[in-house]
Amino acid sequence: MTIFSAIQSILSIIILISIGYILTRKGWFDSNTSKVFARLVTTISLPALMIYNFTTSFSKQMFLDSATALIIPFLSILICFIISVILSYFFVDPSRRGMFETMFTVANTVFVGLPVNIALFGEVSIPYALLYFAANTLFFWTIGVMKISQDGGKDKKYVFSIQTVKSICSPPMIGFFIGILLVLLEIRLPSFIIDTSRYLGNLTTPLSLLFIGMTFHSIDLKRLSFNMDQLLLFVGRFIISPLVVYVLSMFFPVPPLMLKVFIIQATMPIMAQVAIVAKAYDGDYEYATVMITLTTLASALVIPLYMVLLSKM
């Protein structure tokens, strides 16, 4: 029953992408709509989601007690990124190496990961899921965004530049740090601010997935071919990433439930915001959209397999 619940979470994501595709085909959405959606997500809804998630899911003591467990998510993401850099050097076109490396490394830990973990393990898994989300988010809005922007032709020569600083100080990253700071300082926000953050944060999932559906409509699927880099992305997301987490747990033991949550989070499809950021930085957002959609579809088959494996742990 829990596996069926997890699959339903994935199917709801696929339905939202399909709605974006259908409404674009009917003329409800156009290229200007996709730009507006991208701006709304990156500057308003995502920062609000960061603040709401951290302030409602963690207490100061809970965050401090769990902080040492962050070594597995952070280290596993770093190792996967190093692997992706090596693979991209040999198998990926230079014009989209940054995109490949980012998609290989970052997972959809909120839109797919959070509901899947709740369906599989219950609400007790939320703090553990957010720990992986913290590492995943920090990597994406710093190194990931920088790598994607380089694909778009910006700051190829100067890694430490004004644009890099702007990427690190992006609204989602600011929301991320504000959320952690509020938890550590034990500042309780007024209920109307919490409610506002929740309402705005809830826009993130539908807007991001509708954006993917809009972009998917503009892609000529007849021109697409399955390349080595796409195969490597599947291997990276569904095999290498969870395997690295499991191996690290042998050196840094964590509670069984936490390990299972980390493995499931590492097995999630590519992060939905990759396509939005790629469009904002003139990267190959169509390539990102295709891979986000394909890995999301594939996760409906992969996650039940991992649940069987985890049940034997």
N, C-alpha and C positions, 0 to 999 in steps of 0.2 A: 504493500500500500504506500509506503514512504517513497519507493522508487517511482510509482505512478504519480505521486504528488510532485516529485522533482521534475518529471517529464512534462507535467502540466505547466510548471513555471517556465520551462523553455518554450513550450508551445505558445504561451501568451506573448513571449517576446517575438516569436516568428509572426504571429497574427498582427502585432503592432507594425512590424516592418512591412507586412503585406498591405495594411491599410494605407501607409504612406505611399506605397507603389501605386495602388489602385486610385487614390485621390489625385495623385500627380497625373496619372493617365487620363483621368476625367477632366483635368484642367483646373482643379481646385488649388493646387500648389504649383509654383514655378521656381525659377532659379533665385528670385528675390526672396521668396518664402524660405528657402533653404539657408540663405545668408542670415535672415532674421532669427531662425531657429538656432543656428550655430552661435550667434551672438548672445541670445538669451541663455543658452545652456552654459557657455563658458564664463559669462560675466555676472549672471544673477542666480540661476537655479542651483548650479553646482556648488558655489560658495555657501549658499544657504543650507544645502544638504550636508556639507562637511560640518558646519556648526551644529546643526540639529542632531546628527548621528552621534557625535562625540559627547555633547552635553547631556544627552538622554540615555546613553548606553554605558557610560563610565562614571565611576566616582574616582576621586583622587587616589584612594588606597587601592582600588581595583586596577587602575591604570599603572600605578607604581609596582604592584605585585606582578603584573603581567609584562612589564617592560623588558625583563630579561629574556622572555620568550620571543621577543622581536628579532633576536639574532637569527632565527631560522628563516623567517620571511625575507629579511634584508639580505642575508648571505645567499639564499637560494636565488633571489632576483639578480643579485650581482653576478653569480656564477652563470646563470642563464644568459645574461647580457654579454658576458665574455665569450661564451660559446657562440652566440649569435654574431658577434663581430668577426670571429674566425670564419664561420660559415659564409657570411655575407661577402667576405673578401674573395672567396673562391667561386661562389655560385650565384651571386646577385649582381645585377646591373648597378653600376656606381650611382646612377640617378635616383635609385630608391633603396639604397643600403640602409639609410637611417630609418626609413619606414619599416623595412624588414626587421631590423634589430629591435625596434620598439614593439612591433606586433609579436615577435618571437618571445618577448620578455613579459609584457603586461597582460593581465587577465581582467575579465569582466567581473570584478569581485563584488560589485554592488547590484547591478541590474539583474544579473543571473545568479551570481554567487550567494548573495544574502538570502533570497527566497529559497534557493535550492538547499542551503544549509539548514534553514529553519524547517523546511519540509522533511529533511532527513534526520536531523538531530534535535529539533525543538528550539525554543527561544534561548535556551541555555548556551547555544553555540554563537549567539550574536557577538559577545565581546571578543571571542577568538577570531571570528570572521573579520571583525573590524581591525584587529591587529594586523592581519595580512593585508587588508585594505589600506592601512596606513602606510606600510612599506611600498605597496604597489602604487599608490597615489603619489607618494613622495618621489619615486623614481620617474613616473610618467611626466609629472609637471616640471621636472628639472631636466634630467638627461634625455628623456623621451622627446619632449617638446623641442629641445635644442637639436636633436638628431633629425627630427622631421623638418624643422625650419631650414636645416642645411640642405636637405633634399630639394627644397623649394628655391634654392639658389641664394639663400641669405646666410651671411657670415661663414662662408666655406673656409676662409683663410684665418679668421680670428674667432677661436672658440670662446675666449674670455672677452666678450664684447658687451656693448649696451643692450643688444638684442637678447643675449643670453641672460643678463640680469633681469630684463623685462619678463622673460619666460619664467624664471624662478619666482619672480614677484607677481605672477599672474593672479587674477581674482580667485580661482579655485585653490591655489596654494596658500593665499592669504587666509581664505576661509578655513583651510586645514589647520594652519598654525593658530588661528584665533580659537578654534574649537579645543585644541590641546591646551592652550593657555588658560582658557576658562575652566577646564577640568582641573588643572594643576593648582590654580589659584582659588579653586572652590567657589567661583562666582556663579550664582544662580541668576539666570536671566529672567526678566518678567515673563509671565505666561503668554502675553500677547506677542512678544518677540519670538518665543519658542514656536508658537502656533504659526506665525508668519513664516519663519524659517522652514517649518514642516510643509506648509502649503507650497511655497516656492520650490523647495527641494523635491517635492513630489512631481514637479513638472519635468524634472531631469530625464527620467526614464522614457515617458511618451515622446517628448520632443526629440531626444537623441535617436530613438528607434524610427520615428516618422521621418527624420532626416535621412537615415540610412535607406528607407524605402524610396524616398524621393530621388536620392542619388542612384540607387539601383535601376530606377526607371530610365535614366539617361545613358546607361551603359549598353553598348551594342554587344550582346553576349556572343554573337557570331565571330567577333574579332578576338575573343578570349581563347587562350589555350592553357592547358595545365602544365606549368613549368616546374623545374626542380625547386625553385625558391618557395613555391606554394606548398609542395610536398613537405619541405623542411619546416614550414610554419605549422603544419599539422603535427609533425613529429615533435616539434618544440613545445607546442601548447599541451598536447595530450600524453606525451611520453616523457620527454626530457625534464620538463618543469616539475611534475609530481615526483619523478624518480629522484631528482636532486633533493627535494624536501625530505623524502624518506631516508635517503642516505645521511643527510645532515642530522636527522633525529637519532642516529646511532651515536653521534658524538655529542649532541646536545639534547639529552632526554627531556621530553615534555609529557604532560598527562595524555593518556590515550585519546580522549575526545578532542583535545586541542590538536593533536597530530592529524586526526582524521579530517578535522575542519581545514587545516592548512593544506592537506593533500587535495581535498575537493576544491578549495580556492585556487590552487595551482593548476588544476585541470580545467578551469573555466575557459570559454572561448575568448577571442581577442576583445580587448576593451573597446566599447562603442565610441568613446570620444576620440579615438585615433582618426576616424574619418573626418570629424568636425575640425580638429586641429590641422589635419592635412589640407583641408580646403582653405582654412584661414591663412596658412603659410605657403599656398600655391604648390603643395606637394601632390603626389599622385593619389588623390582621394578616391578615385574610382577603384584602383587596386585595393585600397584599404577596405572599401565598402564590400567588395566581392569576398574578401577573406573573412571579414567580420561575419557576413551572412553565412558563408560556408561552414566556418567553425562553429557557429551557433547551431546550425542544423545538425552537424556531426555530434555535438555535445549531447543531443537527445539519445544517441546510441552509446556514447562513451561513458557518461555518468552512471548508468545502471551497471556497466561492467566494473567500474571502480567500486561501486557499492558492494558488489559481490566479493571483490578482493578485500575490501576493508572489513567486511563481516568476519573474515577469517583471521584478522589481526588481534 
